[in-house]
Amino acid sequence: MLLSDPRHFKLRTAVIVLAIAASVSLSTVLSSLSLGLSGSTRSSLDKVRSDIYVVPKDLNPLLLDLQRFDQGHMVLEELSASPFPPERAAPRLSDTIFMVIGNNGLDEVSVIGVDPFTEPYFGQFRTVKGSWFTTLDDEVLESYKVNGSADRASFSYELLISERLSREGGLGPGDRVSMTPSASTPDALSYVIVGTFVNELSRLDRSIIIKLGELQYMRGGLKRDSMTEVLLSFAGKDMADGAVRWASSDEFLFRDIVDLTSKEEILSEVGEFTALVDAFSAIVVISTAIVCLFFTSTLFSISARRQARVLATVRAIGIPLLRLISMIIYESMAFFMAGTILGIAASFVLVLALDDMMVDRMQVLPSSFHLFVLDPILLLGIVGAALVLSLLSGLVPAILSSMRVPTRELQGGSD
């Protein structure tokens, strides 16, 4: 039994329900951002079977592509001869190259040079159409190691193209593309696409994959043996930890040019960022809750004053205070349930829409990344807080109003 028929006070009812819905949806969306960042980062990194990342010295692990180090294979040989040798290693070089895509002329795209033999183990690049390289030998690199020189006759002229770039250019396995390392270099190279891939750590990646030696040759880094990173896999965590300790000692000749960074260290970098997001979210959530508390309390107070005559009437006809309180609770619960259902529905819509929009706009996000994630336990806590908010907002002003002298409200009060 409610104190008043909501149909007679449509505007008041609608505003109160919307205030509760807003508090639930805003708190849920802001809290889901932190959960999405931390959870998705770990799940994405877990898809890549790398225990250690060899990166340029003092480089933030989140900015791997911004700097390179030279003597890459000598670094690998040194690590392999250490007391803690890796089981597998995947050297890489990231750069840009110009391609002719459709009728749009030259277009600059990202290119990743890899070792076609060791790279598939780490699982970052997943072939979705066609195949991986038909020959797993990097003849350019091998020729340079043996003879101290290499030429284009050793090129395989094979590449893999990212799914997004394939879709944009209408390209697929079997098609040929022309590319050049510089827009000012007229001598274009004709490559055949052998497969289409998805980068598990970059959902909307516009990139291609070629062999490491061929990219080093084109970009003038073959003699320096330039690399961006090396992924290492070890037999166990003890071996990986030992390699990190050994690489920081004087025994490692290249400790001044590279760092060995574990997956946990990368996650700690992300953790520092998500801590800032958590703090910001907490401030906004608390501020939102306070504003919603003030807003709904004000609305319920106004409602209670407008219902003063109703309250006075039920008190005058002898309805006990406890019965009156239960009626007020029923009414507050009705508003709470309507507002919460609307707020949860709005939360789901907002989280899905914001996640799709942000992931599509931020092209470097992983394929499985979700910026906004709803957690049932968190949602339950927010709903519980909204329940307390609704009860207090309706109960306190209504009880204060009911304690006034009934005759005064009946004589001079109004609905």
Salt bridges, closest charged atoms under 4 A:
ASP5 OD2 - ARG7 NH2 3.07
ASP5 OD2 - HIS8 NE2 3.95
ASP46 OD1 - LYS263 NZ 3.65
ASP70 OD1 - ARG224 NE 3.88
GLU87 OE1 - ARG88 NH1 3.87
ASP95 OD2 - ARG68 NH2 2.49
ASP95 OD2 - ARG219 NE 3.36
ASP107 OD2 - ARG206 NH2 2.69
GLU119 OE2 - ARG92 NH2 2.69
GLU168 OE2 - ARG164 NE 2.89
GLU168 OE1 - ARG206 NE 2.79
ASP187 OD2 - ARG152 NH1 2.78
GLU200 OE1 - LYS47 NZ 3.77
GLU200 OE2 - ARG126 NE 2.69
ASP225 OD2 - HIS73 ND1 2.96
GLU229 OE2 - ARG92 NH1 3.52
ASP241 OD2 - LYS237 NZ 2.91
ASP250 OD1 - ARG255 NH2 2.63
ASP259 OD1 - LYS57 NZ 3.04
ASP355 OD2 - HIS370 ND1 2.85
GLU409 OE2 - ARG404 NH1 3.77
